[in-house]
Amino acid sequence: MIIADTSVWIDYFGGIDSVETNALDSELENGTVAIGDIIFLEILQGFRNDKDYKIARTKLDVLDHYEMLGKSMVMKCADNYRFLRKKGITVRKTNDVVIATFCIENKVPLLFSDRDFLPFAKHLKLISALKKI
């Protein structure tokens, strides 16, 4: 199983051909893609057109869904953010901290193109899905 970050899904639904979208397409065919609630929210709120929204919602609804944040995860997210901050690395989006920490804690590879995940892979053992595929 893998989880794909919002940025990969945006490119996927936008028809952009990339290493990440091709990997996502392949993993979707294999039935090995899951989605987190935060990612699901970020994707759906980005659609302006109702038709595209409904298509995406239908496609995403069939995936296994995970709740990515809860009380115990809050502490782990804060710890990971602070750890990186002490190294001089500032992660720009809290959602990225939550997504990365969820994947680290559950040992789920993350498919991403957003550079904010690189410090998590380098310093906190986030598994890149591209290295596993």
KOLTORDREN-78259 format. One record per atom (N, C-alpha, C): atom name; x, y negated, z; chain. Coordinates in steps of 0.1 Angstrom, whole numbers, plus 5000, padded with zeros to 4 digits. Each point is the difference from the previous one (the first is absolute). Layout:
[drense CA,[X,Y,Z],A]
...
REM end
This chain:
[drense N,[5008,5012,5000],A]
[drense CA,[4992,4988,5000],A]
[drense C,[5009,4988,5000],A]
[drense N,[4995,4989,4993],A]
[drense CA,[5006,4987,5000],A]
[drense C,[4990,4989,5002],A]
[drense N,[5004,4989,5004],A]
[drense CA,[4992,4988,5001],A]
[drense C,[5006,4990,4990],A]
[drense N,[4992,4993,4992],A]
[drense CA,[5005,4990,4991],A]
[drense C,[4996,4986,5006],A]
[drense N,[5010,4991,5000],A]
[drense CA,[4997,4987,5005],A]
[drense C,[4991,4992,4991],A]
[drense N,[4994,4989,5005],A]
[drense CA,[4991,4992,4992],A]
[drense C,[5006,4995,4987],A]
[drense N,[5013,4996,5001],A]
[drense CA,[5006,4994,4988],A]
[drense C,[5000,5010,4988],A]
[drense N,[5002,5013,5003],A]
[drense CA,[5000,5010,4990],A]
[drense C,[4986,5002,4995],A]
[drense N,[4990,5000,5008],A]
[drense CA,[4986,5002,4996],A]
[drense C,[4996,4988,4991],A]
[drense N,[5004,4988,5004],A]
[drense CA,[4997,4988,4992],A]
[drense C,[5005,5001,4986],A]
[drense N,[5013,5005,4999],A]
[drense CA,[5006,5002,4986],A]
[drense C,[4993,5011,4993],A]
[drense N,[4996,5011,5007],A]
[drense CA,[4993,5011,4995],A]
[drense C,[4987,4996,4993],A]
[drense N,[4992,4993,5008],A]
[drense CA,[4987,4996,4995],A]
[drense C,[5001,4989,4990],A]
[drense N,[5011,4993,5000],A]
[drense CA,[5003,4990,4990],A]
[drense C,[5006,5005,4987],A]
[drense N,[5002,5013,4999],A]
[drense CA,[5005,5007,4988],A]
[drense C,[5015,4997,4998],A]
[drense N,[5007,4997,5010],A]
[drense CA,[5014,4997,4999],A]
[drense C,[5008,5014,5000],A]
[drense N,[5009,5002,4990],A]
[drense CA,[5008,5012,4999],A]
[drense C,[5013,4998,5007],A]
[drense N,[5002,5008,5011],A]
[drense CA,[5012,4999,5008],A]
[drense C,[5004,5013,5005],A]
[drense N,[5011,5002,5006],A]
[drense CA,[5004,5012,5006],A]
[drense C,[4990,5003,5011],A]
[drense N,[4996,4990,5008],A]
[drense CA,[4991,5002,5011],A]
[drense C,[4986,5004,4996],A]
[drense N,[4995,4993,4989],A]
[drense CA,[4986,5004,4996],A]
[drense C,[5000,5013,4993],A]
[drense N,[5011,5004,4993],A]
[drense CA,[5000,5013,4994],A]
[drense C,[5001,5011,5011],A]
[drense N,[5007,4997,5011],A]
[drense CA,[5001,5010,5011],A]
[drense C,[4986,5001,5007],A]
[drense N,[4994,4989,5001],A]
[drense CA,[4986,5000,5007],A]
[drense C,[4991,5008,4991],A]
[drense N,[5000,4998,4987],A]
[drense CA,[4991,5007,4991],A]
[drense C,[5003,5015,5001],A]
[drense N,[5012,5004,5000],A]
[drense CA,[5004,5014,5002],A]
[drense C,[4995,5006,5013],A]
[drense N,[5002,4993,5011],A]
[drense CA,[4996,5004,5013],A]
[drense C,[4984,5001,5001],A]
[drense N,[4993,4991,4993],A]
[drense CA,[4986,5000,5000],A]
[drense C,[4995,5013,4993],A]
[drense N,[5007,5003,4989],A]
[drense CA,[4996,5013,4993],A]
[drense C,[5003,5012,5008],A]
[drense N,[5010,4999,5009],A]
[drense CA,[5003,5012,5009],A]
[drense C,[4991,5000,5012],A]
[drense N,[4993,4989,5002],A]
[drense CA,[4991,5000,5012],A]
[drense C,[5008,4998,5013],A]
[drense N,[5011,4993,4999],A]
[drense CA,[5009,4998,5012],A]
[drense C,[5001,4986,5005],A]
[drense N,[4990,4992,4997],A]
[drense CA,[5000,4986,5004],A]
[drense C,[4990,4997,5011],A]
[drense N,[5004,4994,5010],A]
[drense CA,[4990,4995,5011],A]
[drense C,[5001,4985,5000],A]
[drense N,[4991,4994,5008],A]
[drense CA,[5000,4986,5001],A]
[drense C,[4997,4996,5014],A]
[drense N,[5005,4988,5004],A]
[drense CA,[4998,4995,5013],A]
[drense C,[4989,4989,5000],A]
[drense N,[4993,4998,5011],A]
[drense CA,[4989,4990,5000],A]
[drense C,[5005,4986,4996],A]
[drense N,[5012,4996,5005],A]
[drense CA,[5005,4987,4997],A]
[drense C,[5002,4998,4985],A]
[drense N,[5006,5011,4994],A]
[drense CA,[5003,5000,4985],A]
[drense C,[4986,4999,4992],A]
[drense N,[4991,5008,5005],A]
[drense CA,[4987,5001,4993],A]
[drense C,[4994,4986,5001],A]
[drense N,[5000,4993,5011],A]
[drense CA,[4995,4987,5001],A]
[drense C,[5007,4990,4991],A]
[drense N,[5013,5000,5000],A]
[drense CA,[5008,4991,4992],A]
[drense C,[4996,5001,4985],A]
[drense N,[4999,5013,4996],A]
[drense CA,[4997,5002,4986],A]
[drense C,[4986,4995,4996],A]
[drense N,[4990,5004,5008],A]
[drense CA,[4987,4996,4997],A]
[drense C,[4997,4985,5000],A]
[drense N,[5006,4993,5010],A]
[drense CA,[4997,4986,5000],A]
[drense C,[5007,4992,4989],A]
[drense N,[5009,5007,4993],A]
[drense CA,[5007,4993,4989],A]
[drense C,[4992,5000,4987],A]
[drense N,[4989,5008,4999],A]
[drense CA,[4993,5000,4987],A]
[drense C,[4990,4989,4999],A]
[drense N,[5000,4992,4989],A]
[drense CA,[4990,4990,4998],A]
[drense C,[4988,5005,4992],A]
[drense N,[5002,5009,4991],A]
[drense CA,[4990,5005,4992],A]
[drense C,[4993,5012,5007],A]
[drense N,[4986,5000,5000],A]
[drense CA,[4993,5010,5007],A]
[drense C,[5002,5014,4994],A]
[drense N,[5000,5000,4987],A]
[drense CA,[5002,5013,4993],A]
[drense C,[5013,5007,5004],A]
[drense N,[5011,4992,5000],A]
[drense CA,[5013,5005,5003],A]
[drense C,[5001,5004,5015],A]
[drense N,[4993,4992,5008],A]
[drense CA,[4999,5003,5015],A]
[drense C,[4994,5014,5002],A]
[drense N,[4989,5003,4993],A]
[drense CA,[4992,5012,5001],A]
[drense C,[5008,5012,4995],A]
[drense N,[5007,4998,4989],A]
[drense CA,[5009,5011,4995],A]
[drense C,[5011,5003,5009],A]
[drense N,[5007,4990,5006],A]
[drense CA,[5011,5002,5009],A]
[drense C,[4994,5007,5013],A]
[drense N,[4989,4995,5005],A]
[drense CA,[4995,5005,5012],A]
[drense C,[4996,5015,4999],A]
[drense N,[4994,5004,4988],A]
[drense CA,[4997,5014,4998],A]
[drense C,[5012,5008,4999],A]
[drense N,[5011,4995,4993],A]
[drense CA,[5012,5008,4998],A]
[drense C,[5007,5002,5014],A]
[drense N,[5000,4989,5008],A]
[drense CA,[5007,5001,5013],A]
[drense C,[4992,5007,5011],A]
[drense N,[4987,5000,4998],A]
[drense CA,[4992,5006,5010],A]
[drense C,[5002,5016,5002],A]
[drense N,[5004,5006,4989],A]
[drense CA,[5002,5014,5000],A]
[drense C,[5013,5005,5007],A]
[drense N,[5009,4990,5002],A]
[drense CA,[5013,5003,5007],A]
[drense C,[4998,5003,5015],A]
[drense N,[5010,5007,5006],A]
[drense CA,[5000,5001,5014],A]
[drense C,[5003,4986,5006],A]
[drense N,[4992,4996,5010],A]
[drense CA,[5002,4987,5006],A]
[drense C,[5005,5001,5014],A]
[drense N,[5009,4991,5004],A]
[drense CA,[5006,5000,5013],A]
[drense C,[4998,4986,5006],A]
[drense N,[4997,5000,5013],A]
[drense CA,[5001,4987,5008],A]
[drense C,[5014,4998,5004],A]
[drense N,[5005,4989,4996],A]
[drense CA,[5015,4997,5002],A]
[drense C,[5003,4993,5013],A]
[drense N,[4990,4994,5006],A]
[drense CA,[5003,4992,5012],A]
[drense C,[4991,5003,5012],A]
[drense N,[5006,5001,5011],A]
[drense CA,[4993,5003,5013],A]
[drense C,[5010,4995,5011],A]
[drense N,[4996,5002,5012],A]
[drense CA,[5007,4994,5011],A]
[drense C,[5015,5006,5000],A]
[drense N,[5001,5013,4999],A]
[drense CA,[5014,5005,5000],A]
[drense C,[5008,4996,4988],A]
[drense N,[4994,4998,4989],A]
[drense CA,[5007,4995,4988],A]
[drense C,[5004,4985,5002],A]
[drense N,[4992,4993,5007],A]
[drense CA,[5004,4985,5002],A]
[drense C,[5014,4999,5006],A]
[drense N,[5002,5008,5010],A]
[drense CA,[5013,5000,5007],A]
[drense C,[5011,5004,4991],A]
[drense N,[4998,5010,4992],A]
[drense CA,[5010,5005,4991],A]
[drense C,[5003,4990,4989],A]
[drense N,[4990,4994,4995],A]
[drense CA,[5001,4989,4990],A]
[drense C,[5008,4989,5006],A]
[drense N,[4997,4995,5012],A]
[drense CA,[5007,4989,5006],A]
[drense C,[5015,5004,5002],A]
[drense N,[5002,5012,5005],A]
[drense CA,[5014,5005,5002],A]
[drense C,[5008,5000,4987],A]
[drense N,[4994,5005,4989],A]
[drense CA,[5007,5000,4987],A]
[drense C,[5002,4986,4995],A]
[drense N,[4990,4991,5001],A]
[drense CA,[5002,4986,4996],A]
[drense C,[5011,4994,5008],A]
[drense N,[5000,5001,5013],A]
[drense CA,[5011,4994,5008],A]
[drense C,[5013,5006,4997],A]
[drense N,[5001,5013,4998],A]
[drense CA,[5013,5007,4996],A]
[drense C,[5006,4993,4988],A]
[drense N,[4992,4999,4989],A]
[drense CA,[5004,4994,4988],A]
[drense C,[5004,4985,5002],A]
[drense N,[4992,4993,5008],A]
[drense CA,[5002,4986,5002],A]
[drense C,[5014,4998,5007],A]
[drense N,[5003,5009,5010],A]
[drense CA,[5013,4999,5006],A]
[drense C,[5012,5002,4991],A]
[drense N,[4997,5007,4988],A]
[drense CA,[5010,5002,4990],A]
[drense C,[5000,4988,4990],A]
[drense N,[4992,4990,5003],A]
[drense CA,[4999,4988,4991],A]
[drense C,[4991,5002,4988],A]
[drense N,[4991,5010,5001],A]
[drense CA,[4991,5003,4989],A]
[drense C,[4986,4996,5004],A]
[drense N,[4994,4992,4993],A]
[drense CA,[4986,4996,5003],A]
[drense C,[4991,5006,4989],A]
[drense N,[4990,5008,5004],A]
[drense CA,[4991,5006,4991],A]
[drense C,[4989,4989,4999],A]
[drense N,[4996,4997,4988],A]
[drense CA,[4991,4989,4997],A]
[drense C,[4985,5003,5003],A]
[drense N,[4996,5013,5000],A]
[drense CA,[4986,5002,5002],A]
[drense C,[4998,5011,5011],A]
[drense N,[4991,4997,5009],A]
[drense CA,[4997,5009,5011],A]
[drense C,[4995,5013,4994],A]
[drense N,[4992,4999,4990],A]
[drense CA,[4994,5013,4994],A]
[drense C,[5011,5009,4995],A]
[drense N,[5011,4995,4995],A]
[drense CA,[5011,5008,4996],A]
[drense C,[5007,5007,5012],A]
[drense N,[5000,4993,5011],A]
[drense CA,[5006,5007,5012],A]
[drense C,[4991,5011,5004],A]
[drense N,[4987,4998,5000],A]
[drense CA,[4990,5011,5004],A]
[drense C,[5001,5012,4990],A]
[drense N,[5000,4997,4987],A]
[drense CA,[5001,5011,4990],A]
[drense C,[5013,5008,5002],A]
[drense N,[5011,4993,5001],A]
[drense CA,[5013,5006,5001],A]
[drense C,[5001,5009,5013],A]
[drense N,[4995,4994,5011],A]
[drense CA,[5001,5007,5013],A]
[drense C,[4991,5012,5000],A]
[drense N,[4988,4999,4994],A]
[drense CA,[4991,5012,4999],A]
[drense C,[5007,5011,4992],A]
[drense N,[5006,4996,4989],A]
[drense CA,[5007,5011,4992],A]
[drense C,[5012,5006,5007],A]
[drense N,[5008,4991,5007],A]
[drense CA,[5011,5005,5008],A]
[drense C,[4995,5010,5011],A]
[drense N,[4991,4996,5008],A]
[drense CA,[4995,5008,5011],A]
[drense C,[4994,5013,4995],A]
[drense N,[4994,5000,4989],A]
[drense CA,[4993,5012,4995],A]
[drense C,[5008,5008,4989],A]
[drense N,[5012,4995,4998],A]
[drense CA,[5010,5006,4990],A]
[drense C,[4993,5002,4987],A]
[drense N,[4993,4989,4995],A]
[drense CA,[4993,5000,4987],A]
[drense C,[5008,4991,4991],A]
[drense N,[5005,5006,4989],A]
[drense CA,[5007,4991,4990],A]
[drense C,[4991,4989,4995],A]
[drense N,[5006,4988,4998],A]
[drense CA,[4993,4988,4995],A]
[drense C,[5005,4997,4986],A]
[drense N,[4991,4998,4991],A]
[drense CA,[5003,4996,4987],A]
[drense C,[4998,4985,5000],A]
[drense N,[5011,4993,4997],A]
[drense CA,[5000,4985,5001],A]
[drense C,[5009,4994,4990],A]
[drense N,[4996,4987,4996],A]
[drense CA,[5009,4992,4992],A]
[drense C,[5003,4987,5007],A]
[drense N,[4994,4998,5011],A]
[drense CA,[5002,4987,5008],A]
[drense C,[5013,5001,5008],A]
[drense N,[5009,4991,4998],A]
[drense CA,[5013,5000,5006],A]
[drense C,[4999,4999,5016],A]
[drense N,[4989,4996,5005],A]
[drense CA,[4999,4999,5015],A]
[drense C,[5001,5014,5006],A]
[drense N,[4998,5011,4993],A]
[drense CA,[5001,5013,5006],A]
[drense C,[5014,5005,5000],A]
[drense N,[5009,4994,4993],A]
[drense CA,[5014,5005,4999],A]
[drense C,[5007,5000,5014],A]
[drense N,[4998,4990,5008],A]
[drense CA,[5007,5001,5014],A]
[drense C,[4994,5012,5008],A]
[drense N,[4988,5003,4998],A]
[drense CA,[4994,5011,5007],A]
[drense C,[5006,5013,4996],A]
[drense N,[5003,5001,4987],A]
[drense CA,[5006,5012,4995],A]
[drense C,[5015,5001,5004],A]
[drense N,[5007,4988,5000],A]
[drense CA,[5014,5000,5004],A]
[drense C,[5002,5002,5015],A]
[drense N,[4992,4994,5008],A]
[drense CA,[5003,5000,5014],A]
[drense C,[4991,5008,5009],A]
[drense N,[4988,5004,4995],A]
[drense CA,[4990,5006,5008],A]
[drense C,[4994,5013,4995],A]
[drense N,[5007,5005,4990],A]
[drense CA,[4997,5014,4994],A]
[drense C,[4987,5001,4993],A]
[drense N,[4995,4989,4994],A]
[drense CA,[4989,5001,4991],A]
[drense C,[5004,5008,4988],A]
[drense N,[4992,5009,4996],A]
[drense CA,[5003,5009,4989],A]
[drense C,[4994,4994,4987],A]
[drense N,[5008,4998,4990],A]
[drense CA,[4995,4995,4987],A]
[drense C,[4995,5011,4993],A]
[drense N,[4987,4999,4995],A]
[drense CA,[4994,5010,4992],A]
[drense C,[5007,5003,4987],A]
[drense N,[5007,4990,4995],A]
[drense CA,[5007,5002,4987],A]
[drense C,[5012,5010,5002],A]
[drense N,[5005,5000,5012],A]
[drense CA,[5011,5009,5002],A]
[drense C,[4995,5015,5002],A]
[drense N,[4987,5001,5004],A]
[drense CA,[4994,5013,5003],A]
[drense C,[4994,5006,4987],A]
[drense N,[4997,4992,4990],A]
[drense CA,[4992,5004,4988],A]
[drense C,[5010,5006,4990],A]
REM end
